[in-house]
Amino acid sequence: MKQLLAVVTACILTTTTFAAGSDGKKYLIIHADDAGMSHSVNRGTLDSMKNGVVSSASIMVPCPWFKEFAEIARENPTLDYGIHLTLNSEWENYRWGPVAQPSKVPSLIDEEGYLWDNVQQVALNAKAAEVAIELRAQIQRALDFGVPLTHLDTHMGAVLSRPDLFEVYTNLASEFNLPVMMLREFDEQRKREYPALVVEKAATLVKKLEDDGFPLLDSISQFYGGDTHEERRTQYVKSLQNLEPGFSQLIIHCGYADDELRAITSSAERRNGDRDIFMEPQIAKLIESLGIEVITWKQFREMKAEGK
């Protein structure tokens, strides 16, 4: 199971590039995760979308600051929002429980009543039927709060930890008519790393998503490395310079390194740095000079419908 957790995490944390789109251009969704997690993250996410090059964000509905970000979304309906489908609550003292009634999803919560701490615990304990109940409740809550949704994605890859949870994920795409963040294909290395049942299920489910007309990504990148701001900025610049033609998503995490965020997570400085980097005019100029077109998930779906 530890190997499975490492593989699931690697799928989200490393760069994987596949075949180019039909027109040979470079399209990039610059995507801020974890909106709704805290006030600091909400502020950082909104600022990076309105005053930077971040083109999309996804919301953690079970988190305490979801309501504030739902209001932000209603007040800024032209921005691009997804649901960061959440099955775990990973911080030591800042935790959240399910959106669904706990009595309906007992396999998703720990002895303290919170969602499981990590993906490994989700994979070991969660019942697929209860995962479906919880994730459906998260999406519906966002809709009830008036959030204009464009897509679904996954917090820490938890829905990719087992074949049956993977199927729940893709079923939600059809149920709510929303694209899900998923690669068009896994390369040979991924196929060797994943358990055979997950690989087999992925091939079937990805084909169904494509047959149903949902857009699929050619690459996904996310970086947690870099001990300094300069190292991380260099890493992001290199990833932009090396971007291949096709449809890609770069996942970042935005926030302000204030007392609130520092009390929650050791990643406060990195989140502050991500926001700062992708609000830099120099980064916007670099993206333009490289011929990269930054798009939203809404545009991605429209382009897919146009056959690009």
Residue, then its C-alpha position, 0 to 999 in steps of 0.5 A: m500500500k505504501q508503494l501505491l501511495a507513492v505512485v498515486t502521489a507521483c502521478i500528481l507531483t511530477t511532470t508527464t508529457f504525452a502526445a500533442g494536440s491536433d493543432g500543434k499549439k501549446y495550451l496551459i491551464i495554470h491551476a490553483d488548488d485548495a481554495g476554501m482551505s483558509h482565509s489566506v489561501n482564499r485571498g492568495t487564490l483570488d489575487s493570483m486569478k485577478n492580478g496574475v496568470v492563474s486561469s483556474a482554481s479548485i475548491m475544497v468544499p469540506c474546509p472551514w473557509f469554503k463559504e467565503f470562497a463560494e461568495i468570492a465565486r458568486e461575485n466573480p462568475t467569469l473566473d474558472y472554478g472546479i471542485h477539489l474532491t476531498l477524502n482526507s484531512e492531512w494537517e495535524n491540528y487543522r482538520w475537517g470532516p465529511v460534508a455528508q452526514p457522518s452516519k452515512v459515510p462511516s468508512l471515511i472518518d477516523e476515530e475523532g470524526y475527521l476525514w482520514d489523515n492520508v491517502q493510504q488510510v483512504a485506500l485501506n478503509a473507504k467503501a466506494a459507495e460511501v465515497a460516492i455519497e460524500l463526493r456527490a455531497q461536496i459537488q452538490r453543496a457547491l452548486d447549492f451555494g451558487v458556485p459556477l463549476t467547470h470541472l472536477d479534480t482530486h485532492m492528493g490523488a485519493v480517488l486514484s488509489r483504487p480502481d473502484l474509487f477511480e470509477v466513482y470519480t469518472n461516474l461523477a463526470s457523467e452525473f454532473n456533466l463536468p470534465v475531470m482532471m485526467l491524463r489522456e494516457f499513461d506512459e510505459q513507466r506509469k503502467r509499470e508503477y501502478p498496480a495492474l488493476v488500476v492500470e486496467k481500469a484506467a484504460t477503460l475509464v479514460k476511453k469512456l471519458e473520451d467517448d463521452g466527449f470530455p477533454l483529457l489532458d496531455s500532461i500534468s505538472q506539480f512541484y513541491g521541491g526547491d528549498t528556496h524561492e529562487e529554486r522554485r521559480t527556476q523550476y517553474v521557468k524551466s517547466l514553462q520553457n520545456l512545455e510540449p505542444g498539447f493541453s497541459q495543466l500546471i498545478i500550484h498552491c497560492g496563499y499569503a504567508d501570514d500567521e494563519l497559514r503558518a499555523i496550519t501548514s509548513s508549506a506557507e512560504r511555498r504557497n506564498g511563493d507560488r502566488d508571487i511567482f505567478m503574479e509577476p509581470q515577467i512570468a506573464k511575458l515569458i509565457e507569451s514569448l514562449g507561445i503558450e496560450v493560457i486557458t481555463w477549463k471552460q475553454f478547454r472543454e469548448m476547444k475539445a467540442e470544436g475538435k482541437 
